Amino acid sequence: MQREGSEHGGIRATADLKKAEHGWEFEKIDLSVRIKVPTHKDAKRIEKAAERVHVYCLVTNSMKCPVNLEYAIEE
């Protein structure tokens, strides 16, 4: 799945699958996010929010596989 390019940034997601005992399952998921912000102050706030999301996200924390988040903040 890929979604790239908007006025606010872009998202790229890739995932590896593996055959498991009961069918297919994710082996790992990589998320790459590009976020555009208007000011340096906003960049600092968004960076803090992105770090919190990676630690506390209910969905990614519920996955059996690793979910890797890479982000870039652009002013």
N, C-alpha and C positions, 0 to 999 in steps of 0.2 A: 504494500500500500504506500502510495506517495501522494503528498499534497504539498505543492511548492508554489511560492510566490503569491503574495497578497500585499496590500499596503502596510500590513502590520507584521509581516514576517512570513515564515514558512515552516512546515513540518515534514520530516522524512522518517518513515518507520520501516524497519526491516525485521524479519523474524526467521529463525531457523526452526524447522519442524523435524521431529523424529518419530519413527514408528514405535509405539509402546504396546504394552500387553493388551489394552482395551481400545486400540486405535491410535490415531495421530495425536501428538501433543506438542506444544511449544517447547523448544530446548532453550532458547533465549530470545529476547526482544531488545532491539536497539532503537532508541528514539533520538532524533537530532532535530533540535528546534532553533529557529532563528527568530528573534524578537526585536522589532524596531520600536524605539521609544523616543519621545521628543527632547528629553533633557538628561543630563548626567545624574541629576537627583532621581529621576524616574528609573534610570538604569540600575542604580544601587538598590532601590526598592524591589524591582523585578528580580534582580539576582537573588535577593534574600527569599523572595516568594518561590522562585524556582528550586532553591535548595530545600525549602520546607516541603514543597510538593513531592519531591523525590523521596523524602524520608517518611512522610505521613499519608501518602496517597492510598486510599482504601483499595482501589482496583489493583494497582501494581503490587501492593503488599499481600494481596490475595492470590497472586499467581504462584504456581509451583516452580516457575523458572525465573532466572535472573532477568531483571528489566534495567537496562543501562540507559541513562539520560545524559545527553550531551547538549549543551545550549550555548548559543552565542547571542549577546545583546549588542545591538547597533543603535547608535544615536542618529 
